[in-house]
Amino acid sequence: MGDKKHELVELANMRMPYGKYKGVLLIKLPEPYLVWYKQKGFPNGKLGRQLELMLEIKINGLEELIYPLIQK
């Protein structure tokens, strides 16, 4: 369980490393941008998995579970 919580905390605090939304928390990315990435193909590796998971979180309306995990 601790490992999954660590993954969620990391996801909540991950920022987009490049592009139009460079520096923006993944949770703050617009859903249409994530949908575009899904159609284009998520990047390989950890970032791609995080973007895909964030899209699922947004589609299912679970953002409120992520916001409390954001570290100031």
C-alpha positions as CSV (number, residue, x, y, z in Angstrom):
1,M,0.0,0.0,0.0
2,G,2.8,2.4,0.9
3,D,4.3,2.0,-2.6
4,K,1.0,2.9,-4.3
5,K,0.6,6.0,-2.1
6,H,4.1,7.0,-3.0
7,E,3.2,6.7,-6.7
8,L,0.1,8.9,-6.2
9,V,2.1,11.5,-4.3
10,E,4.7,11.5,-7.1
11,L,2.0,11.7,-9.7
12,A,0.3,14.7,-7.9
13,N,3.6,16.6,-7.9
14,M,4.8,15.7,-11.3
15,R,5.2,18.7,-13.7
16,M,5.1,18.5,-17.5
17,P,8.8,18.5,-18.5
18,Y,8.5,20.0,-22.0
19,G,6.2,21.6,-24.6
20,K,3.3,24.0,-24.4
21,Y,2.6,23.1,-20.7
22,K,6.2,22.9,-19.5
23,G,6.3,23.3,-15.7
24,V,2.5,22.7,-15.2
25,L,1.4,20.0,-12.7
26,L,0.0,17.0,-14.6
27,I,-3.2,17.4,-12.6
28,K,-3.6,20.9,-14.0
29,L,-3.3,19.8,-17.7
30,P,-6.5,20.3,-19.7
31,E,-8.3,17.1,-20.4
32,P,-8.4,17.8,-24.2
33,Y,-4.6,17.9,-24.1
34,L,-4.4,14.5,-22.5
35,V,-7.0,13.1,-25.0
36,W,-4.8,14.5,-27.8
37,Y,-1.8,12.7,-26.3
38,K,-3.9,9.5,-26.1
39,Q,-4.7,9.8,-29.8
40,K,-1.2,10.7,-30.8
41,G,0.3,8.0,-28.5
42,F,1.6,8.7,-25.0
43,P,5.4,9.0,-24.7
44,N,7.3,5.9,-23.7
45,G,8.4,5.4,-20.1
46,K,7.2,6.8,-16.8
47,L,5.9,10.1,-18.1
48,G,3.7,8.3,-20.6
49,R,2.3,6.0,-17.9
50,Q,1.7,9.1,-15.7
51,L,-0.1,11.0,-18.4
52,E,-2.3,8.0,-19.2
53,L,-3.2,7.6,-15.5
54,M,-3.9,11.3,-15.2
55,L,-6.3,11.0,-18.1
56,E,-8.1,8.1,-16.4
57,I,-8.3,10.1,-13.2
58,K,-9.8,13.1,-15.0
59,I,-12.3,11.0,-17.1
60,N,-13.5,9.4,-13.9
61,G,-13.8,12.7,-12.0
62,L,-11.2,11.7,-9.3
63,E,-9.1,14.8,-9.3
64,E,-10.2,15.6,-5.8
65,L,-8.2,12.6,-4.6
66,I,-5.0,14.1,-6.1
67,Y,-5.3,17.7,-4.9
68,P,-4.6,17.0,-1.2
69,L,-1.4,15.2,-2.2
70,I,0.2,18.3,-3.9
71,Q,3.1,19.5,-1.8
72,K,3.5,23.2,-1.4
